[in-house]
Amino acid sequence: MCDLALLRQKYKPDRVRVLFVGESPPANGTFFYKCDSKLYKHTKKVFQEFWIFKSDKEFLERFKNEGFYLEDLCDEPINHLPKRERKAKRNENIETLAKKLKQLNPEVIIVVMKSIQRQVKGAIKIAGLNPKYYAIPFPSRGWQKEFEKQLKGILTEIGIKKAH
């Protein structure tokens, strides 16, 4: 089992311009920075319209070099928990996320799961930041196309140029 925090750290840019905020690493063991999660697959698919890259490693390096980063509200998987417990874990991690946000100080935050907006907005307020803010659905359970469409729109709006 690889250490997810170390793997995430490997792809942390010196200056985070655009921060994706997810709920937590998936309980099934997949992970964005392992290139095997739903979020990774659909994010990469959208970026293929903007950047030219030949491999997962190349994509993650470009993601990092362009100032993009993924952080989670919760460091431990919570998507397998019962609804009430999951919500409690989200709320418990607001302060921790606020500390991360204050340190990262991103220009843009893209929340990738609309149901964590309240916690992320609370963390932004605690951190005293005022980034451009977007919230899009998580790419599963029929929301894949909507995720891709909204992410494409955000990237265009924040000035990411198409590769072709």
N, C-alpha and C positions, 0 to 999 in steps of 0.2 A: 504494500500500500504506500503510495507516494504521499508526501506531506503536501496537502493542498495549499497551505499558506506559503511554503517555499516556492512551489510552482507558480502561484499567483505573483509572488515577489519578483520572480525572474522576468516577468513581463510588465513590471511597473515602470512607466515612463518617468524620466526626470521631472517633467512638467506635465501634469494631467490636465488636458484641455477639456476632454469629453469623458465623463464618468457614467458608465452604466451601473445601475444599482439593481441587483436581483434580490430575491428573498433569502436564499441560502443555497449552498451546494446541494445538488439532488441526493436523496437518500439512496438511490440505486447505484451510486458510485461513479456516475459520469460527472464530468466537470468541464466547464468552458475551456480552461487552459490545458485540458487533456485532449481537446479537439473531438470530444465524443458526445457532448450533450445536445439536447434539442436547441437550446439557446445558441450554442456555437454554430450548429448546422445552418440555422436560419439567418443568423447574423452574417456569417461568411457568405451565404448566398446573396444577400443584399449588397455586401461590399464588393462582390465580383463585378458589379456594374460600375463601380467607382475606381477600383484599383486593379492593377495587373499583378498577379502572384501565381506561382506554380505549385505551391505546397502549403500544407497547414502551418509548417514552421515559418515559411515566408509570410503568410498572412498574419500570424501572431507577431512577428517582428515588425511588420508594417503598422499593425494596430498600435503597438507600443511606440514606434518611432514617430507616429503622427499624433501622439498624445492621448490615445484612447486607452481606457482601463475599465475593468469590471471589478466591482467590490460588492459584497453582499451585506444585507441588513444583519443577518445572523451567520456566524462563522461555521456553525454545526448544522447539518441537515435538519429541517423541520417539516418538510412537505409530506412526511409520512405520519405526522402526529394528528390526533383528533382536533377538530376545528378550534375548540376553546383553548386547548393547550398550545396550539400553533399560534393563535392570536396573542396569548400571554407571552410567548417567547419573542414574538415580534416587538411587543411593547417593552420588554426587558432590555432589548438591544438598541433602543433609540439613542441613549447616551453614548454608547460605544460607537455607533455610526456617526454621531455628531463629532466625536474626537477625530475619526478618520477623515470626515469631510473637511474639518478645520485644517488638518494637515495637508490634504490633497488640494484644497481650494480650486475646484474645477470651474471652468467658465460655463459649462453646460452639464446638466444632469439629466439622464434618460432613465426613468424608472421602468423596469421591465417586469411589470405585474401591477396592474392597477389597484389591487387590493392591499398593497403596502404603501400607498401614497400618504396616508395619514402619518405613519411612522417616519417616512422619509422627509416629509415636510416639517415635522417636529424636529428632526435632527438638523435640518438646514437652518431652522430658526435658532436652535440652541447654538449652532456653530457660528451664527451671525453672518451667514453668506447670502448672496443674492444672485445665484446663477440663472441662466436661461434654464427653464424647467419643462420637461416633457414626461408624459406617462403613456406607455403603450402596453397592449396586452401581451402576456407571455405566450410564446409560440407553441401552444399545444391545444388539444381539445377543440379543434376547428378554428383556432385563432391564428394559424400559421400565416395565411395570406394577408390578414389584416396587420399582423406584426410587420411583415415584410413591406407592405404598402406604407405604413406609418413611419417605419424606420427610414425608408427611402426618402420620404418627404422631409423628415428631420435633417438628414444628411445634406440634402439639397439646400434646405433653409439655412443651415449653419455654414454653407459655403464649400462643402466637399465637392470637388469637380469629378465628373464622370470620366472614365478612362478612355472612352472611344470617341 
